[in-house]
Amino acid sequence: MPISHKGLSLGTETMEPPPVDAPLKTLHNFYWSSHKEPHAIRRHAILKSHPQVKKLMGHEPRTKFIVVGVVALQCTVAYLLRNTHPLSLKFWLCAYVIGATANQNIFLAIHELSHNLAFRKPLHNKLFSVFTNTPIGVPYAASFAPYHQLHHKFLGDEVYDTDIPTKFEALVLSNVLGKAFFATFQIFFYALRPMFVTSIPMSLLHLLNVVYQFTFDYVWIHSFGWKSFMYFLISSFLAGSLHPCSGHFIAEHYLLNLEEALAGGKLALKHTPAEDEEIHSTDKSKISRADVEFQHRYALETFSYYGILNVFTWNVGLHNEHHDFPFVPWSRLWELNRMCPEYYQDLPKHDSWCKVLWNFVFTDDVTLYNRVKRVNKEHMN
């Protein structure tokens, strides 16, 4: 299958990942694709061959009870550490082992709620996400939801998918030290990047999120002291740092095993900066709009993980399954996987999120450019 993009064409049999000693103009670019994002294609194919998948969609009532339990756990540990200095070994061990795991669970509970998978009514999911935000320490839920919806709807879009690193991030951090810095502080990149890329209008939910969270923070600090409150903040930081569960951030969409990812459909072609300019200036009528026939190994840009850490992370590791059917809750993703083995069993996958973090930092040909991007339609004019 040839890959075409803005008049550029290359047969898949000749496409290879660029070597680490390739010219900078080749290395310093993303993997551009002119094809539609693969999940809509696979969703259509699965529903055609397995219409019973529709029965898996809907909310999961147990979600709210688990969230209440995790929030209670975090508040309990924070209270017990109220007289422990935040710089002590005991404090950091508790924050890393318990706090980071629990707050990663909270982050991903908010992810479930952003898809309206805990309650029947969307409003109830939004309001409960404000409560779920409690142990994070800073308002997060209201801002996450709209950006995440854009990530699903415009996967890889250079403007709307704020999960993709900016050119500045990729240019500065695509070396061992830079990648180590990114992996350590990735929570800040995911929190701050969206506001520099795509603006989302403020809503009443944002205001409610801010008022509730800061009111809780004030009451907690006044009642139990700043040491106790620091447990929430440090737990949130560690949850998005060098923690086993944080490996999912990188594992989900980075192309770490390029040879395997590019097998079969050969998902993308790297352009030079000059060609990138041509992409943005070429008349959009030159782009092929033909639908791509589904192939089991076509356009791989999302990767799943089926290991034990899914127990703590609402099965977010089943990420191909989630992107194919974002309205199937965490508790039924495994059933989706078993129902459609021919669509998932041969896809490349990760065996370890810890290994993902290690390979991301120390593998030479893995950089922040290792993401698939699509030209924003507005920029094509």
C-alpha positions in Angstrom: 0.0 0.0 0.0 1.6 3.3 -1.0 1.5 6.2 1.4 0.6 9.6 -0.1 0.6 13.0 1.6 0.1 16.3 -0.1 1.5 15.1 -3.4 4.3 13.1 -1.8 4.2 9.3 -2.4 6.3 6.4 -1.3 5.8 2.7 -1.6 5.6 1.0 1.7 8.2 -1.6 0.7 10.9 1.2 0.7 9.9 2.9 3.9 12.2 2.5 6.9 12.6 4.4 10.2 15.4 7.0 9.7 18.7 5.9 11.2 20.1 7.8 14.2 22.8 9.3 12.0 20.3 10.7 9.5 20.4 14.4 8.7 18.8 16.6 11.4 16.3 17.9 8.9 15.0 14.4 8.7 15.3 13.4 12.4 13.7 16.7 13.6 10.2 16.0 12.4 7.3 13.9 13.3 5.7 11.0 11.4 3.1 12.5 9.2 0.1 10.6 8.0 -2.5 11.5 5.4 -4.8 8.6 6.4 -7.7 8.9 8.7 -7.0 7.9 12.3 -7.2 4.1 12.5 -9.7 3.7 15.3 -12.8 4.9 13.4 -11.8 2.4 10.6 -11.4 -0.5 13.0 -14.5 0.4 15.0 -16.6 0.3 11.8 -15.0 -3.1 10.9 -15.6 -4.6 14.3 -19.2 -3.4 14.5 -19.8 -5.0 11.1 -18.4 -8.4 12.2 -19.3 -8.2 15.9 -22.5 -6.1 16.3 -22.9 -7.5 19.8 -20.1 -5.1 20.9 -22.8 -2.4 21.2 -24.0 -4.2 24.3 -20.8 -3.4 26.1 -21.3 0.3 25.9 -22.7 2.3 28.8 -21.9 3.4 32.3 -20.3 1.3 35.1 -22.1 1.9 38.4 -19.2 0.5 40.5 -16.9 3.3 39.4 -18.2 5.8 41.9 -17.7 3.5 44.8 -14.1 2.8 43.9 -13.4 6.5 43.5 -14.9 7.2 47.0 -12.6 4.5 48.4 -9.5 5.9 46.7 -10.2 9.5 47.8 -10.8 8.2 51.4 -7.5 6.3 51.3 -5.6 9.4 50.2 -7.2 11.6 52.8 -6.5 8.9 55.5 -2.8 8.7 54.6 -2.5 12.5 54.4 -4.0 12.7 57.9 -1.6 10.1 59.2 1.4 12.0 57.8 0.3 15.3 59.3 3.3 15.4 61.7 5.8 13.9 59.2 8.2 16.2 57.4 7.8 16.2 53.6 11.5 15.7 53.2 11.7 12.6 55.3 12.2 9.1 53.7 9.0 7.8 55.3 7.0 10.6 53.7 8.4 10.1 50.2 8.0 6.3 50.4 4.4 6.7 51.3 3.9 9.3 48.6 5.5 7.1 46.0 4.1 3.7 46.8 0.7 4.6 48.0 0.1 8.2 47.0 1.4 8.2 43.4 -0.5 4.9 42.6 -3.7 6.2 44.1 -3.5 9.6 42.4 -2.7 7.9 39.1 -5.9 6.0 39.7 -7.6 9.3 40.4 -6.3 10.9 37.2 -7.7 7.9 35.2 -11.0 7.9 37.1 -11.4 11.5 35.8 -10.5 10.0 32.4 -13.4 7.6 32.8 -15.7 10.4 33.9 -14.7 12.5 30.9 -16.4 9.8 28.7 -19.5 9.8 30.9 -18.9 6.2 32.0 -19.8 6.4 35.7 -23.3 7.8 35.6 -26.1 7.8 33.0 -26.4 11.6 32.8 -23.4 13.6 31.6 -24.0 16.3 34.2 -23.6 13.8 37.0 -20.3 12.6 35.6 -19.0 16.2 35.4 -20.1 17.0 39.0 -18.6 13.8 40.3 -15.3 14.6 38.5 -15.0 17.7 40.7 -15.2 15.6 43.8 -12.8 13.0 42.3 -10.3 15.8 41.8 -10.0 16.2 45.6 -6.6 14.4 46.4 -4.9 15.9 43.4 -4.6 19.2 45.2 -5.1 21.5 42.2 -8.1 21.9 39.9 -7.7 19.5 37.0 -10.9 17.7 36.1 -12.8 20.4 34.3 -9.8 21.3 32.0 -8.9 17.7 31.2 -12.3 16.6 29.8 -12.6 18.9 26.8 -8.9 18.5 25.8 -9.3 14.7 26.1 -12.4 14.7 23.9 -10.3 16.6 21.2 -7.6 14.0 21.5 -10.1 11.2 20.7 -11.9 13.1 17.9 -8.7 14.5 16.3 -6.1 11.9 17.1 -2.7 13.2 15.8 -4.0 16.6 14.7 -1.2 19.1 14.9 -3.5 21.7 16.7 -6.3 19.9 18.4 -4.4 16.9 19.8 -2.5 18.4 22.7 -1.2 15.0 23.8 1.5 15.5 21.1 4.7 17.3 22.1 5.2 20.7 20.5 8.0 21.2 18.0 9.9 23.2 20.7 9.7 20.4 23.2 10.8 17.8 20.6 13.7 20.0 19.4 15.0 20.7 22.9 14.3 17.4 24.7 15.2 14.8 22.1 18.3 13.6 23.8 19.0 11.4 26.8 19.0 14.2 29.4 16.1 15.9 27.8 14.0 12.7 27.6 14.9 12.0 31.3 13.8 15.5 32.2 10.5 15.0 30.2 9.8 11.6 31.8 10.5 13.0 35.3 8.3 16.1 34.9 5.8 14.9 32.3 2.9 15.8 34.6 3.8 19.5 34.1 4.1 19.1 30.3 0.6 17.5 30.1 -0.8 20.2 32.4 0.7 23.2 30.7 1.0 22.3 27.0 -2.7 22.5 26.1 -3.0 26.2 27.0 -0.1 27.0 24.6 -1.6 25.0 21.8 -5.4 25.1 21.8 -7.6 27.4 23.9 -10.7 26.0 25.6 -13.4 28.5 26.8 -14.0 28.6 30.5 -17.2 27.1 31.8 -19.2 27.0 35.0 -17.7 23.6 35.6 -14.2 25.2 35.6 -15.3 27.7 38.2 -16.9 25.0 40.3 -13.8 22.9 40.1 -11.6 25.8 41.2 -13.9 26.9 44.0 -14.4 23.4 45.4 -10.7 22.4 45.2 -9.3 25.6 46.8 -12.0 25.5 49.5 -11.0 21.9 50.3 -7.3 22.8 50.3 -7.9 25.7 52.7 -10.0 23.7 55.1 -7.5 20.8 55.0 -4.5 23.0 55.6 -6.3 24.8 58.4 -7.3 21.6 60.0 -4.3 19.3 59.5 -1.4 21.6 58.5 0.7 22.1 55.3 2.7 18.9 55.8 -0.4 16.8 55.4 -1.5 18.8 52.3 1.9 18.4 50.7 1.2 14.7 50.6 -1.5 15.4 48.0 0.8 17.5 45.8 3.8 15.3 46.0 1.6 12.2 45.2 0.3 14.0 42.1 3.8 14.9 41.0 5.1 11.4 41.5 2.1 9.9 39.7 3.2 11.8 36.6 6.9 11.2 37.0 9.2 8.1 37.1 6.5 5.8 38.5 5.6 2.4 36.9 2.0 3.5 36.4 3.1 6.7 34.6 4.6 4.6 31.8 1.1 4.6 30.2 1.5 8.2 29.2 4.3 7.3 26.8 3.3 3.8 26.0 -0.1 4.7 24.5 1.0 6.6 21.4 4.8 6.9 21.1 6.4 4.8 18.4 8.9 3.0 20.4 9.3 -0.2 18.3 9.4 1.4 14.9 10.1 -1.7 12.8 7.2 -3.5 14.4 4.9 -0.4 14.3 5.7 0.3 10.6 5.2 -3.3 9.5 2.1 -4.1 7.4 0.5 -0.7 6.7 3.6 1.4 7.2 1.8 4.1 9.0 3.6 7.3 8.1 6.4 9.1 6.3 8.9 11.5 7.8 9.2 14.8 6.0 12.0 17.3 6.1 11.2 20.8 7.3 11.1 22.1 3.7 8.6 19.4 2.8 6.7 20.2 5.9 6.3 23.8 4.6 5.0 22.3 1.3 2.5 20.2 3.2 1.0 23.3 4.8 1.0 25.4 1.6 -0.3 22.7 -0.9 -3.9 23.0 -2.0 -6.0 20.6 0.0 -7.6 19.3 -3.1 -4.4 17.4 -3.9 -4.9 15.1 -0.9 -6.6 11.8 -1.5 -9.8 11.6 0.4 -10.5 7.9 -0.4 -11.4 5.7 2.5 -8.7 3.2 3.4 -9.8 -0.4 3.5 -9.4 -1.9 6.9 -6.3 -4.0 7.6 -5.5 -5.7 10.8 -2.1 -4.1 11.0 -2.9 -0.8 9.3 -1.8 2.5 10.7 -0.5 1.5 14.1 -0.2 4.5 16.3 -1.8 3.3 19.5 -0.4 0.5 21.6 -1.9 -1.6 24.4 -0.5 -3.1 27.5 -2.1 -6.1 29.1 -0.1 -6.4 32.4 -0.9 -6.4 36.1 -0.8 -2.6 36.4 -4.2 -2.4 34.7 -5.6 -3.3 38.1 -4.7 0.1 39.4 -5.4 2.1 36.3 -8.9 1.3 35.2 -7.6 -0.9 32.4 -6.2 2.1 30.5 -3.5 -0.3 29.2 -6.1 -1.7 26.8 -5.7 1.5 24.8 -6.4 0.3 21.3 -9.7 -1.1 22.7 -10.4 2.2 24.4 -9.8 4.3 21.4 -11.8 2.0 19.2 -14.8 2.2 21.6 -14.4 5.1 24.1 -18.0 4.4 25.4 -17.1 1.0 26.7 -16.2 1.4 30.4 -13.1 0.0 32.1 -14.8 -3.0 33.4 -15.8 -4.3 30.0 -12.7 -3.6 27.9 -11.3 -7.1 28.6 -14.6 -8.5 27.3 -14.2 -6.4 24.2 -10.7 -7.8 23.7 -11.9 -11.4 24.1 -14.9 -10.8 21.8 -12.8 -9.6 18.9 -9.5 -11.5 19.2 -8.8 -11.3 15.4 -8.6 -7.5 15.7 -6.3 -7.3 18.7 -4.2 -10.4 19.3 -1.7 -9.6 16.5 -1.3 -5.9 17.2 2.1 -4.8 18.6 1.9 -4.3 22.4 3.9 -3.4 25.4 4.9 -5.9 28.0 6.0 -3.5 30.7 5.4 0.2 31.4 8.7 0.3 33.4 10.5 -0.9 30.2 8.7 1.7 28.2 10.1 4.5 30.4 13.6 3.0 30.2 13.5 2.5 26.5 12.1 6.0 25.9 15.0 7.6 27.8 17.9 5.4 26.6 17.0 4.3 23.1 18.8 6.5 20.6 16.2 6.4 17.8 13.3 7.2 20.2 12.7 10.9 20.6 9.8 13.2 21.2 9.4 13.2 17.5 8.2 9.6 17.6 4.5 10.5 17.2 2.1 10.4 14.3 0.8 13.8 13.3 -1.9 14.9 10.9 -2.2 18.3 9.2 -4.9 20.4 10.7 -7.5 21.1 8.0 -7.6 24.8 8.8 -3.9 25.1 8.2 -4.3 23.5 4.8 -6.0 26.5 3.4 
